[in-house]
């Protein structure tokens, strides 16, 4: 429920998405 934790998880998801998009 931490904003920072959610932000980090979102960043990780974005990284995974970017890698899959490549």
Secondary structure, 3 states (H helix, E strand, C coil): CCHHHHHHHHHHHHHHHHHHHC
